[in-house]
């Protein structure tokens, strides 16, 4: 695994991850217990991807700026991408399998008690 980097902003992290091949944008679709890319319609169940890196950003002045960026990869689908999610005040607590997978496989010290913003249909 590559050494984790330090980013000042979410956009800085995403731009660098794209340069490193994480080009697919995923969102959490709790109803289907998966991550989904709305452009390609790829859906990844929890056992079809690995979390390669996680980055947590805290909103110094605005709690709405509290975000986590996950860099993920799937050998089965030959895809690398990102999941960006809110935590804290603007998040939704969910016990879906996909959220539990992110919590379990992410950096436990950073996201153990994180609540996730879930995309609703």
N, CA, C and O atoms as a GROMACS GRO file, in nm:
protein
  484
    1UNK      N    1   0.085  -0.118   0.000
    1UNK     CA    2   0.000   0.000   0.000
    1UNK      C    3   0.089   0.124   0.000
    1UNK      O    4   0.191   0.130   0.068
    2UNK      N    5   0.047   0.220  -0.077
    2UNK     CA    6   0.120   0.346  -0.086
    2UNK      C    7   0.103   0.426   0.043
    2UNK      O    8  -0.001   0.418   0.108
    3UNK      N    9   0.205   0.503   0.078
    3UNK     CA   10   0.199   0.587   0.197
    3UNK      C   11   0.087   0.689   0.183
    3UNK      O   12   0.071   0.752   0.079
    4UNK      N   13   0.009   0.704   0.291
    4UNK     CA   14  -0.100   0.802   0.289
    4UNK      C   15  -0.043   0.943   0.281
    4UNK      O   16   0.063   0.972   0.336
    5UNK      N   17  -0.114   1.026   0.212
    5UNK     CA   18  -0.070   1.164   0.192
    5UNK      C   19  -0.151   1.258   0.280
    5UNK      O   20  -0.256   1.221   0.333
    6UNK      N   21  -0.101   1.377   0.296
    6UNK     CA   22  -0.172   1.479   0.371
    6UNK      C   23  -0.231   1.580   0.274
    6UNK      O   24  -0.159   1.640   0.194
    7UNK      N   25  -0.362   1.598   0.280
    7UNK     CA   26  -0.431   1.693   0.194
    7UNK      C   27  -0.498   1.799   0.281
    7UNK      O   28  -0.543   1.769   0.391
    8UNK      N   29  -0.504   1.920   0.231
    8UNK     CA   30  -0.569   2.030   0.303
    8UNK      C   31  -0.719   2.032   0.277
    8UNK      O   32  -0.796   2.072   0.365
    9UNK      N   33  -0.762   1.990   0.157
    9UNK     CA   34  -0.904   1.998   0.120
    9UNK      C   35  -0.948   1.869   0.052
    9UNK      O   36  -0.867   1.791   0.004
   10UNK      N   37  -1.080   1.850   0.050
   10UNK     CA   38  -1.138   1.736  -0.020
   10UNK      C   39  -1.104   1.742  -0.169
   10UNK      O   40  -1.067   1.641  -0.228
   11UNK      N   41  -1.116   1.860  -0.229
   11UNK     CA   42  -1.088   1.872  -0.373
   11UNK      C   43  -0.943   1.840  -0.404
   11UNK      O   44  -0.914   1.780  -0.508
   12UNK      N   45  -0.850   1.879  -0.317
   12UNK     CA   46  -0.709   1.846  -0.337
   12UNK      C   47  -0.690   1.693  -0.333
   12UNK      O   48  -0.617   1.638  -0.416
   13UNK      N   49  -0.754   1.627  -0.240
   13UNK     CA   50  -0.745   1.481  -0.231
   13UNK      C   51  -0.803   1.415  -0.356
   13UNK      O   52  -0.741   1.326  -0.414
   14UNK      N   53  -0.922   1.459  -0.396
   14UNK     CA   54  -0.986   1.399  -0.513
   14UNK      C   55  -0.904   1.420  -0.640
   14UNK      O   56  -0.889   1.328  -0.720
   15UNK      N   57  -0.850   1.540  -0.658
   15UNK     CA   58  -0.769   1.568  -0.777
   15UNK      C   59  -0.645   1.477  -0.782
   15UNK      O   60  -0.611   1.425  -0.888
   16UNK      N   61  -0.580   1.459  -0.669
   16UNK     CA   62  -0.462   1.374  -0.666
   16UNK      C   63  -0.500   1.227  -0.687
   16UNK      O   64  -0.430   1.155  -0.758
   17UNK      N   65  -0.608   1.183  -0.627
   17UNK     CA   66  -0.653   1.044  -0.645
   17UNK      C   67  -0.687   1.016  -0.791
   17UNK      O   68  -0.657   0.908  -0.842
   18UNK      N   69  -0.749   1.112  -0.859
   18UNK     CA   70  -0.778   1.096  -1.002
   18UNK      C   71  -0.648   1.079  -1.079
   18UNK      O   72  -0.638   0.993  -1.167
   19UNK      N   73  -0.547   1.160  -1.048
   19UNK     CA   74  -0.416   1.149  -1.114
   19UNK      C   75  -0.354   1.012  -1.091
   19UNK      O   76  -0.278   0.963  -1.174
   20UNK      N   77  -0.388   0.950  -0.978
   20UNK     CA   78  -0.332   0.819  -0.945
   20UNK      C   79  -0.423   0.705  -0.989
   20UNK      O   80  -0.401   0.590  -0.950
   21UNK      N   81  -0.526   0.735  -1.070
   21UNK     CA   82  -0.608   0.630  -1.130
   21UNK      C   83  -0.742   0.604  -1.067
   21UNK      O   84  -0.815   0.516  -1.114
   22UNK      N   85  -0.778   0.676  -0.963
   22UNK     CA   86  -0.909   0.658  -0.898
   22UNK      C   87  -1.010   0.750  -0.968
   22UNK      O   88  -1.043   0.857  -0.917
   23UNK      N   89  -1.058   0.706  -1.082
   23UNK     CA   90  -1.133   0.794  -1.172
   23UNK      C   91  -1.285   0.777  -1.168
   23UNK      O   92  -1.356   0.858  -1.227
   24UNK      N   93  -1.335   0.677  -1.101
   24UNK     CA   94  -1.479   0.652  -1.096
   24UNK      C   95  -1.537   0.710  -0.968
   24UNK      O   96  -1.485   0.686  -0.860
   25UNK      N   97  -1.646   0.787  -0.981
   25UNK     CA   98  -1.715   0.845  -0.865
   25UNK      C   99  -1.826   0.751  -0.820
   25UNK      O  100  -1.919   0.722  -0.895
   26UNK      N  101  -1.816   0.703  -0.697
   26UNK     CA  102  -1.918   0.614  -0.641
   26UNK      C  103  -1.996   0.686  -0.532
   26UNK      O  104  -1.946   0.779  -0.469
   27UNK      N  105  -2.119   0.642  -0.512
   27UNK     CA  106  -2.198   0.687  -0.398
   27UNK      C  107  -2.258   0.565  -0.330
   27UNK      O  108  -2.265   0.457  -0.390
   28UNK      N  109  -2.299   0.582  -0.207
   28UNK     CA  110  -2.357   0.472  -0.130
   28UNK      C  111  -2.505   0.460  -0.164
   28UNK      O  112  -2.579   0.558  -0.159
   29UNK      N  113  -2.545   0.340  -0.200
   29UNK     CA  114  -2.686   0.310  -0.226
   29UNK      C  115  -2.728   0.204  -0.125
   29UNK      O  116  -2.720   0.084  -0.152
   30UNK      N  117  -2.773   0.250  -0.009
   30UNK     CA  118  -2.802   0.161   0.103
   30UNK      C  119  -2.913   0.062   0.071
   30UNK      O  120  -2.911  -0.052   0.118
   31UNK      N  121  -3.011   0.105  -0.008
   31UNK     CA  122  -3.124   0.017  -0.040
   31UNK      C  123  -3.078  -0.111  -0.110
   31UNK      O  124  -3.137  -0.217  -0.091
   32UNK      N  125  -2.972  -0.100  -0.191
   32UNK     CA  126  -2.920  -0.216  -0.263
   32UNK      C  127  -2.795  -0.273  -0.197
   32UNK      O  128  -2.734  -0.366  -0.249
   33UNK      N  129  -2.756  -0.216  -0.081
   33UNK     CA  130  -2.638  -0.261  -0.008
   33UNK      C  131  -2.513  -0.260  -0.097
   33UNK      O  132  -2.438  -0.357  -0.102
   34UNK      N  133  -2.492  -0.147  -0.168
   34UNK     CA  134  -2.379  -0.141  -0.259
   34UNK      C  135  -2.332   0.003  -0.280
   34UNK      O  136  -2.396   0.099  -0.237
   35UNK      N  137  -2.218   0.013  -0.348
   35UNK     CA  138  -2.173   0.141  -0.402
   35UNK      C  139  -2.216   0.142  -0.547
   35UNK      O  140  -2.219   0.038  -0.612
   36UNK      N  141  -2.250   0.260  -0.599
   36UNK     CA  142  -2.295   0.269  -0.737
   36UNK      C  143  -2.228   0.388  -0.806
   36UNK      O  144  -2.209   0.494  -0.746
   37UNK      N  145  -2.193   0.368  -0.932
   37UNK     CA  146  -2.148   0.477  -1.018
   37UNK      C  147  -2.265   0.511  -1.109
   37UNK      O  148  -2.309   0.426  -1.187
   38UNK      N  149  -2.314   0.634  -1.101
   38UNK     CA  150  -2.432   0.672  -1.179
   38UNK      C  151  -2.401   0.694  -1.327
   38UNK      O  152  -2.494   0.700  -1.408
   39UNK      N  153  -2.274   0.708  -1.363
   39UNK     CA  154  -2.238   0.724  -1.505
   39UNK      C  155  -2.228   0.591  -1.576
   39UNK      O  156  -2.275   0.576  -1.689
   40UNK      N  157  -2.166   0.493  -1.511
   40UNK     CA  158  -2.144   0.363  -1.575
   40UNK      C  159  -2.240   0.255  -1.525
   40UNK      O  160  -2.247   0.147  -1.582
   41UNK      N  161  -2.313   0.286  -1.419
   41UNK     CA  162  -2.408   0.194  -1.356
   41UNK      C  163  -2.342   0.071  -1.294
   41UNK      O  164  -2.409  -0.029  -1.268
   42UNK      N  165  -2.212   0.078  -1.269
   42UNK     CA  166  -2.143  -0.028  -1.197
   42UNK      C  167  -2.191  -0.026  -1.052
   42UNK      O  168  -2.198   0.080  -0.990
   43UNK      N  169  -2.223  -0.143  -1.000
   43UNK     CA  170  -2.260  -0.156  -0.859
   43UNK      C  171  -2.162  -0.251  -0.794
   43UNK      O  172  -2.135  -0.359  -0.846
   44UNK      N  173  -2.110  -0.211  -0.678
   44UNK     CA  174  -2.015  -0.292  -0.604
   44UNK      C  175  -2.074  -0.331  -0.470
   44UNK      O  176  -2.106  -0.244  -0.389
   45UNK      N  177  -2.088  -0.460  -0.446
   45UNK     CA  178  -2.131  -0.507  -0.315
   45UNK      C  179  -2.010  -0.503  -0.221
   45UNK      O  180  -1.897  -0.491  -0.268
   46UNK      N  181  -2.031  -0.512  -0.090
   46UNK     CA  182  -1.920  -0.500   0.005
   46UNK      C  183  -1.805  -0.597  -0.019
   46UNK      O  184  -1.690  -0.565   0.012
   47UNK      N  185  -1.832  -0.713  -0.073
   47UNK     CA  186  -1.725  -0.810  -0.095
   47UNK      C  187  -1.656  -0.794  -0.231
   47UNK      O  188  -1.569  -0.874  -0.265
   48UNK      N  189  -1.695  -0.693  -0.307
   48UNK     CA  190  -1.638  -0.674  -0.440
   48UNK      C  191  -1.539  -0.558  -0.449
   48UNK      O  192  -1.491  -0.526  -0.558
   49UNK      N  193  -1.506  -0.495  -0.335
   49UNK     CA  194  -1.408  -0.386  -0.339
   49UNK      C  195  -1.326  -0.381  -0.212
   49UNK      O  196  -1.366  -0.433  -0.108
   50UNK      N  197  -1.212  -0.318  -0.223
   50UNK     CA  198  -1.123  -0.294  -0.110
   50UNK      C  199  -1.108  -0.144  -0.090
   50UNK      O  200  -1.112  -0.067  -0.186
   51UNK      N  201  -1.092  -0.103   0.034
   51UNK     CA  202  -1.064   0.037   0.064
   51UNK      C  203  -0.912   0.050   0.072
   51UNK      O  204  -0.848  -0.006   0.160
   52UNK      N  205  -0.858   0.126  -0.022
   52UNK     CA  206  -0.713   0.144  -0.030
   52UNK      C  207  -0.663   0.255   0.061
   52UNK      O  208  -0.556   0.244   0.121
   53UNK      N  209  -0.739   0.363   0.070
   53UNK     CA  210  -0.699   0.479   0.150
   53UNK      C  211  -0.823   0.549   0.202
   53UNK      O  212  -0.929   0.545   0.140
   54UNK      N  213  -0.810   0.614   0.318
   54UNK     CA  214  -0.917   0.699   0.371
   54UNK      C  215  -0.857   0.831   0.417
   54UNK      O  216  -0.747   0.836   0.471
   55UNK      N  217  -0.935   0.938   0.394
   55UNK     CA  218  -0.892   1.072   0.436
   55UNK      C  219  -1.011   1.141   0.501
   55UNK      O  220  -1.120   1.145   0.444
   56UNK      N  221  -0.988   1.194   0.618
   56UNK     CA  222  -1.094   1.262   0.694
   56UNK      C  223  -1.065   1.410   0.697
   56UNK      O  224  -0.952   1.453   0.722
   57UNK      N  225  -1.169   1.489   0.670
   57UNK     CA  226  -1.157   1.635   0.670
   57UNK      C  227  -1.257   1.693   0.768
   57UNK      O  228  -1.376   1.663   0.763
   58UNK      N  229  -1.206   1.775   0.859
   58UNK     CA  230  -1.291   1.836   0.960
   58UNK      C  231  -1.318   1.980   0.923
   58UNK      O  232  -1.227   2.053   0.883
   59UNK      N  233  -1.444   2.021   0.936
   59UNK     CA  234  -1.481   2.159   0.906
   59UNK      C  235  -1.443   2.250   1.020
   59UNK      O  236  -1.507   2.248   1.126
   60UNK      N  237  -1.340   2.330   1.000
   60UNK     CA  238  -1.295   2.420   1.107
   60UNK      C  239  -1.399   2.526   1.140
   60UNK      O  240  -1.415   2.562   1.257
   61UNK      N  241  -1.469   2.576   1.038
   61UNK     CA  242  -1.567   2.681   1.065
   61UNK      C  243  -1.709   2.636   1.034
   61UNK      O  244  -1.805   2.698   1.082
   62UNK      N  245  -1.726   2.533   0.954
   62UNK     CA  246  -1.859   2.488   0.914
   62UNK      C  247  -1.869   2.337   0.932
   62UNK      O  248  -1.798   2.261   0.865
   63UNK      N  249  -1.958   2.291   1.023
   63UNK     CA  250  -1.974   2.147   1.042
   63UNK      C  251  -2.016   2.074   0.914
   63UNK      O  252  -1.997   1.953   0.904
   64UNK      N  253  -2.071   2.146   0.818
   64UNK     CA  254  -2.110   2.086   0.691
   64UNK      C  255  -1.990   2.046   0.606
   64UNK      O  256  -2.006   1.976   0.507
   65UNK      N  257  -1.871   2.090   0.645
   65UNK     CA  258  -1.750   2.057   0.572
   65UNK      C  259  -1.683   1.928   0.622
   65UNK      O  260  -1.574   1.894   0.576
   66UNK      N  261  -1.746   1.858   0.713
   66UNK     CA  262  -1.689   1.735   0.767
   66UNK      C  263  -1.713   1.622   0.668
   66UNK      O  264  -1.827   1.578   0.649
   67UNK      N  265  -1.604   1.574   0.605
   67UNK     CA  266  -1.615   1.475   0.500
   67UNK      C  267  -1.510   1.367   0.516
   67UNK      O  268  -1.405   1.388   0.578
   68UNK      N  269  -1.539   1.250   0.460
   68UNK     CA  270  -1.442   1.142   0.449
   68UNK      C  271  -1.433   1.104   0.302
   68UNK      O  272  -1.535   1.089   0.234
   69UNK      N  273  -1.311   1.088   0.253
   69UNK     CA  274  -1.286   1.043   0.117
   69UNK      C  275  -1.227   0.903   0.126
   69UNK      O  276  -1.127   0.881   0.194
   70UNK      N  277  -1.289   0.808   0.056
   70UNK     CA  278  -1.239   0.672   0.047
   70UNK      C  279  -1.187   0.650  -0.094
   70UNK      O  280  -1.256   0.680  -0.191
   71UNK      N  281  -1.066   0.598  -0.107
   71UNK     CA  282  -1.014   0.551  -0.236
   71UNK      C  283  -1.037   0.400  -0.237
   71UNK      O  284  -0.987   0.329  -0.150
   72UNK      N  285  -1.112   0.352  -0.336
   72UNK     CA  286  -1.147   0.210  -0.340
   72UNK      C  287  -1.104   0.148  -0.472
   72UNK      O  288  -1.085   0.218  -0.572
   73UNK      N  289  -1.090   0.016  -0.471
   73UNK     CA  290  -1.058  -0.056  -0.593
   73UNK      C  291  -1.132  -0.189  -0.595
   73UNK      O  292  -1.160  -0.248  -0.491
   74UNK      N  293  -1.163  -0.234  -0.716
   74UNK     CA  294  -1.230  -0.362  -0.734
   74UNK      C  295  -1.157  -0.440  -0.843
   74UNK      O  296  -1.156  -0.400  -0.959
   75UNK      N  297  -1.096  -0.551  -0.804
   75UNK     CA  298  -1.032  -0.638  -0.903
   75UNK      C  299  -1.136  -0.703  -0.993
   75UNK      O  300  -1.114  -0.719  -1.113
   76UNK      N  301  -1.248  -0.742  -0.935
   76UNK     CA  302  -1.354  -0.809  -1.011
   76UNK      C  303  -1.404  -0.723  -1.127
   76UNK      O  304  -1.427  -0.773  -1.237
   77UNK      N  305  -1.421  -0.593  -1.102
   77UNK     CA  306  -1.475  -0.502  -1.204
   77UNK      C  307  -1.366  -0.418  -1.271
   77UNK      O  308  -1.395  -0.335  -1.357
   78UNK      N  309  -1.240  -0.441  -1.231
   78UNK     CA  310  -1.127  -0.367  -1.287
   78UNK      C  311  -1.152  -0.216  -1.284
   78UNK      O  312  -1.144  -0.148  -1.387
   79UNK      N  313  -1.181  -0.165  -1.165
   79UNK     CA  314  -1.214  -0.024  -1.151
   79UNK      C  315  -1.154   0.030  -1.021
   79UNK      O  316  -1.146  -0.041  -0.920
   80UNK      N  317  -1.112   0.156  -1.026
   80UNK     CA  318  -1.066   0.229  -0.907
   80UNK      C  319  -1.145   0.360  -0.902
   80UNK      O  320  -1.167   0.424  -1.004
   81UNK      N  321  -1.186   0.397  -0.782
   81UNK     CA  322  -1.264   0.519  -0.770
   81UNK      C  323  -1.267   0.573  -0.629
   81UNK      O  324  -1.192   0.528  -0.542
   82UNK      N  325  -1.355   0.668  -0.607
   82UNK     CA  326  -1.366   0.734  -0.478
   82UNK      C  327  -1.511   0.737  -0.430
   82UNK      O  328  -1.605   0.735  -0.509
   83UNK      N  329  -1.524   0.740  -0.299
   83UNK     CA  330  -1.652   0.762  -0.233
   83UNK      C  331  -1.630   0.880  -0.139
   83UNK      O  332  -1.540   0.876  -0.055
   84UNK      N  333  -1.710   0.983  -0.152
   84UNK     CA  334  -1.701   1.099  -0.064
   84UNK      C  335  -1.829   1.101   0.019
   84UNK      O  336  -1.939   1.091  -0.034
   85UNK      N  337  -1.812   1.114   0.149
   85UNK     CA  338  -1.927   1.108   0.235
   85UNK      C  339  -1.915   1.205   0.351
   85UNK      O  340  -1.806   1.229   0.403
   86UNK      N  341  -2.029   1.259   0.391
   86UNK     CA  342  -2.035   1.348   0.507
   86UNK      C  343  -2.037   1.265   0.633
   86UNK      O  344  -2.076   1.149   0.632
   87UNK      N  345  -1.993   1.326   0.742
   87UNK     CA  346  -2.010   1.265   0.873
   87UNK      C  347  -2.045   1.374   0.971
   87UNK      O  348  -2.035   1.493   0.941
   88UNK      N  349  -2.084   1.331   1.088
   88UNK     CA  350  -2.118   1.429   1.191
   88UNK      C  351  -2.259   1.482   1.175
   88UNK      O  352  -2.353   1.406   1.155
   89UNK      N  353  -2.272   1.613   1.185
   89UNK     CA  354  -2.402   1.680   1.192
   89UNK      C  355  -2.495   1.651   1.074
   89UNK      O  356  -2.616   1.637   1.094
   90UNK      N  357  -2.440   1.642   0.952
   90UNK     CA  358  -2.524   1.627   0.833
   90UNK      C  359  -2.529   1.485   0.782
   90UNK      O  360  -2.558   1.463   0.664
   91UNK      N  361  -2.503   1.389   0.866
   91UNK     CA  362  -2.502   1.251   0.821
   91UNK      C  363  -2.624   1.176   0.872
   91UNK      O  364  -2.699   1.224   0.956
   92UNK      N  365  -2.639   1.058   0.818
   92UNK     CA  366  -2.750   0.971   0.852
   92UNK      C  367  -2.691   0.844   0.911
   92UNK      O  368  -2.604   0.782   0.850
   93UNK      N  369  -2.738   0.806   1.029
   93UNK     CA  370  -2.686   0.681   1.084
   93UNK      C  371  -2.758   0.567   1.015
   93UNK      O  372  -2.880   0.569   0.999
   94UNK      N  373  -2.682   0.469   0.975
   94UNK     CA  374  -2.738   0.356   0.904
   94UNK      C  375  -2.665   0.231   0.945
   94UNK      O  376  -2.545   0.234   0.973
   95UNK      N  377  -2.736   0.121   0.949
   95UNK     CA  378  -2.672  -0.005   0.981
   95UNK      C  379  -2.666  -0.094   0.857
   95UNK      O  380  -2.656  -0.216   0.870
   96UNK      N  381  -2.672  -0.035   0.739
   96UNK     CA  382  -2.667  -0.114   0.617
   96UNK      C  383  -2.532  -0.185   0.606
   96UNK      O  384  -2.433  -0.141   0.665
   97UNK      N  385  -2.529  -0.294   0.531
   97UNK     CA  386  -2.406  -0.371   0.514
   97UNK      C  387  -2.296  -0.289   0.448
   97UNK      O  388  -2.180  -0.303   0.484
   98UNK      N  389  -2.331  -0.205   0.354
   98UNK     CA  390  -2.230  -0.128   0.284
   98UNK      C  391  -2.164  -0.026   0.378
   98UNK      O  392  -2.042  -0.007   0.373
   99UNK      N  393  -2.242   0.038   0.462
   99UNK     CA  394  -2.187   0.134   0.559
   99UNK      C  395  -2.101   0.060   0.662
   99UNK      O  396  -1.995   0.109   0.700
  100UNK      N  397  -2.147  -0.054   0.707
  100UNK     CA  398  -2.068  -0.132   0.802
  100UNK      C  399  -1.936  -0.175   0.739
  100UNK      O  400  -1.833  -0.177   0.806
  101UNK      N  401  -1.938  -0.209   0.612
  101UNK     CA  402  -1.815  -0.246   0.542
  101UNK      C  403  -1.718  -0.129   0.539
  101UNK      O  404  -1.598  -0.147   0.565
  102UNK      N  405  -1.767  -0.010   0.509
  102UNK     CA  406  -1.680   0.108   0.508
  102UNK      C  407  -1.624   0.135   0.647
  102UNK      O  408  -1.506   0.166   0.662
  103UNK      N  409  -1.709   0.123   0.747
  103UNK     CA  410  -1.663   0.147   0.884
  103UNK      C  411  -1.559   0.044   0.926
  103UNK      O  412  -1.456   0.078   0.985
  104UNK      N  413  -1.587  -0.082   0.894
  104UNK     CA  414  -1.501  -0.191   0.938
  104UNK      C  415  -1.365  -0.189   0.868
  104UNK      O  416  -1.262  -0.216   0.930
  105UNK      N  417  -1.365  -0.157   0.740
  105UNK     CA  418  -1.243  -0.166   0.662
  105UNK      C  419  -1.172  -0.032   0.647
  105UNK      O  420  -1.060  -0.027   0.596
  106UNK      N  421  -1.235   0.076   0.690
  106UNK     CA  422  -1.168   0.205   0.688
  106UNK      C  423  -1.075   0.216   0.807
  106UNK      O  424  -1.058   0.120   0.883
  107UNK      N  425  -1.017   0.331   0.823
  107UNK     CA  426  -0.927   0.354   0.936
  107UNK      C  427  -1.009   0.362   1.063
  107UNK      O  428  -1.078   0.462   1.086
  108UNK      N  429  -1.004   0.261   1.146
  108UNK     CA  430  -1.088   0.254   1.264
  108UNK      C  431  -1.067   0.373   1.357
  108UNK      O  432  -1.164   0.422   1.416
  109UNK      N  433  -0.946   0.418   1.371
  109UNK     CA  434  -0.922   0.531   1.461
  109UNK      C  435  -0.989   0.658   1.410
  109UNK      O  436  -1.020   0.747   1.489
  110UNK      N  437  -1.010   0.668   1.279
  110UNK     CA  438  -1.070   0.789   1.224
  110UNK      C  439  -1.220   0.780   1.207
  110UNK      O  440  -1.290   0.880   1.227
  111UNK      N  441  -1.273   0.663   1.171
  111UNK     CA  442  -1.414   0.658   1.133
  111UNK      C  443  -1.497   0.558   1.211
  111UNK      O  444  -1.608   0.524   1.170
  112UNK      N  445  -1.447   0.510   1.321
  112UNK     CA  446  -1.517   0.408   1.396
  112UNK      C  447  -1.660   0.450   1.433
  112UNK      O  448  -1.752   0.369   1.422
  113UNK      N  449  -1.678   0.573   1.476
  113UNK     CA  450  -1.810   0.618   1.518
  113UNK      C  451  -1.874   0.714   1.418
  113UNK      O  452  -1.964   0.790   1.454
  114UNK      N  453  -1.828   0.710   1.296
  114UNK     CA  454  -1.879   0.800   1.194
  114UNK      C  455  -2.017   0.758   1.148
  114UNK      O  456  -2.045   0.640   1.131
  115UNK      N  457  -2.102   0.856   1.127
  115UNK     CA  458  -2.230   0.833   1.065
  115UNK      C  459  -2.217   0.874   0.919
  115UNK      O  460  -2.144   0.969   0.889
  116UNK      N  461  -2.284   0.806   0.830
  116UNK     CA  462  -2.266   0.830   0.688
  116UNK      C  463  -2.390   0.892   0.625
  116UNK      O  464  -2.503   0.865   0.667
  117UNK      N  465  -2.367   0.975   0.524
  117UNK     CA  466  -2.474   1.034   0.445
  117UNK      C  467  -2.510   0.931   0.339
  117UNK      O  468  -2.427   0.895   0.256
  118UNK      N  469  -2.632   0.885   0.342
  118UNK     CA  470  -2.677   0.778   0.254
  118UNK      C  471  -2.760   0.837   0.140
  118UNK      O  472  -2.850   0.917   0.164
  119UNK      N  473  -2.729   0.798   0.017
  119UNK     CA  474  -2.805   0.842  -0.098
  119UNK      C  475  -2.936   0.767  -0.101
  119UNK      O  476  -2.938   0.644  -0.102
  120UNK      N  477  -3.044   0.839  -0.103
  120UNK     CA  478  -3.179   0.778  -0.108
  120UNK      C  479  -3.227   0.780  -0.252
  120UNK      O  480  -3.197   0.872  -0.328
  121UNK      N  481  -3.302   0.677  -0.290
  121UNK     CA  482  -3.359   0.673  -0.426
  121UNK      C  483  -3.466   0.776  -0.442
  121UNK      O  484  -3.525   0.788  -0.550
   0.00000   0.00000   0.00000
